[in-house]
């Protein structure tokens, strides 16, 4: 079969690889019908995440049709159309039983590696380095899905792929980021980053009752899409985001702040070059620029929610502000399976059509070009969906 594989920094290739096979009684094989490039994969593309190996198959946002199941699979059948959650979860461990699926204790065979780097191991994740298990991803014609009863949702009505594909990751991720803010009537929510997760966080904040959402980015097409979603916007290259947030909140700050940027943040000014220099010297792994700003802007007693990906150590964390403002910080890899049914219901009721975020469609064979366009933020690219 054909698959999009990592071969080094900014080197993706679509090559022939062996077809996947059933390895465990709880596995299924899925014929992929749609897959997408996630913003978090740019951390792999730009070689910020160690333990990638040449030939690793990319992709953790995908859906398709089940063509084979293992003998212990109970709730899925050949022919089922399913969306696959990006975290791989056993469904039986301490955390899975609490529906904290991204903390599964059994699905990452390389947990010891992740514990050394992250301080704790997340669940196994498709196509996201050997730190998260070395599982083959879904940017391929076929993929092995472990624990298929737990990790998939059946699509039984007439939704298009683009309406439901993002249940795999970015819709639940944006929704969980907003839900973690415990939004109350009349709240103002500020969101750093208007990429796909930020876009879903904007719409989710409104779904959960926010009165005002302020979105912060620098790319005109992303700010335009944010305004389409009802947000006010700040271009941080044209204005001081902190000053503007203070102005529009009476000097108090937003009730909640969401960092949907993560470890590759940008900003004008010397602090950005300070972080870049420390990264180059291997004395800091992540650039927590958006996180620092979110902490400093959030009102006393507010919540900072962090769906943006961080992988290691950060510098100049304003912990004094966190304590003395009595902030609550909530974060975590998304428990995507927990959100399958409620978000599918919202789509079915017409409360949101997730396909709004798609700006580019292409064939799997063009995946390397897709990564290049997405990484360069060219051609108004916000979200790419690919078909085999």
Rosetta blueprint (number, residue, H / E / L):
1 X L
2 X E
3 X E
4 X E
5 X E
6 X E
7 X L
8 X L
9 X L
10 X L
11 X L
12 X E
13 X E
14 X E
15 X E
16 X E
17 X L
18 X L
19 X L
20 X L
21 X L
22 X L
23 X L
24 X L
25 X L
26 X L
27 X L
28 X E
29 X E
30 X E
31 X E
32 X E
33 X E
34 X E
35 X E
36 X E
37 X L
38 X L
39 X L
40 X L
41 X H
42 X H
43 X H
44 X H
45 X H
46 X L
47 X L
48 X L
49 X L
50 X L
51 X L
52 X L
53 X L
54 X L
55 X L
56 X E
57 X E
58 X L
59 X L
60 X L
61 X E
62 X E
63 X E
64 X E
65 X E
66 X E
67 X E
68 X E
69 X E
70 X L
71 X L
72 X L
73 X L
74 X L
75 X L
76 X L
77 X L
78 X L
79 X L
80 X L
81 X E
82 X E
83 X E
84 X E
85 X L
86 X L
87 X E
88 X E
89 X L
90 X L
91 X L
92 X L
93 X L
94 X H
95 X H
96 X H
97 X H
98 X L
99 X L
100 X L
101 X H
102 X H
103 X H
104 X L
105 X L
106 X L
107 X L
108 X L
109 X L
110 X L
111 X H
112 X H
113 X H
114 X H
115 X H
116 X H
117 X H
118 X H
119 X L
120 X L
121 X L
122 X L
123 X L
124 X E
125 X E
126 X E
127 X L
128 X L
129 X L
130 X H
131 X H
132 X H
133 X L
134 X L
135 X E
136 X L
137 X L
138 X L
139 X L
140 X E
141 X L
142 X E
143 X E
144 X E
145 X E
146 X L
147 X L
148 X H
149 X H
150 X H
151 X H
152 X E
153 X E
154 X E
155 X L
156 X L
157 X L
158 X L
159 X L
160 X L
161 X H
162 X H
163 X H
164 X H
165 X H
166 X H
167 X H
168 X H
169 X L
170 X H
171 X H
172 X H
173 X H
174 X H
175 X H
176 X H
177 X H
178 X H
179 X H
180 X L
181 X L
182 X L
183 X L
184 X L
185 X L
186 X L
187 X L
188 X E
189 X E
190 X E
191 X E
192 X E
193 X L
194 X L
195 X L
196 X H
197 X H
198 X H
199 X H
200 X H
201 X H
202 X H
203 X H
204 X H
205 X H
206 X H
207 X H
208 X L
209 X L
210 X L
211 X L
212 X E
213 X E
214 X E
215 X E
216 X E
217 X E
218 X L
219 X L
220 X H
221 X H
222 X H
223 X H
224 X H
225 X H
226 X H
227 X H
228 X H
229 X L
230 X L
231 X L
232 X E
233 X E
234 X E
235 X E
236 X L
237 X L
238 X L
239 X L
240 X L
241 X H
242 X H
243 X H
244 X H
245 X H
246 X H
247 X H
248 X H
249 X L
250 X L
251 X L
252 X L
253 X L
254 X L
255 X L
256 X E
257 X E
258 X E
259 X E
260 X L
261 X L
262 X L
263 X L
264 X E
265 X L
266 X L
267 X L
268 X L
269 X L
270 X H
271 X H
272 X H
273 X H
274 X H
275 X H
276 X H
277 X H
278 X H
279 X H
280 X H
281 X L
282 X L
283 X L
284 X L
285 X L
286 X L
287 X E
288 X L
289 X H
290 X H
291 X H
292 X H
293 X H
294 X H
295 X H
296 X H
297 X H
298 X L
299 X L
300 X L
301 X L
302 X L
303 X E
304 X E
305 X E
306 X E
307 X L
308 X L
309 X L
310 X L
311 X L
312 X L
313 X L
314 X L
315 X L
316 X L
317 X L
318 X L
319 X H
320 X H
321 X H
322 X H
323 X H
324 X H
325 X L
326 X L
327 X L
328 X E
329 X E
330 X E
331 X E
332 X L
333 X L
334 X L
335 X L
336 X H
337 X H
338 X H
339 X H
340 X H
341 X H
342 X H
343 X H
344 X H
345 X H
346 X H
347 X H
348 X H
349 X L
350 X L
351 X L
352 X L
353 X L
354 X H
355 X H
356 X H
357 X H
358 X L
359 X L
360 X E
361 X E
362 X E
363 X E
364 X H
365 X H
366 X H
367 X H
368 X H
369 X H
370 X H
371 X H
372 X H
373 X H
374 X H
375 X H
376 X H
377 X L
378 X L
379 X L
380 X L
381 X L
382 X L
383 X L
384 X E
385 X E
386 X E
387 X E
388 X L
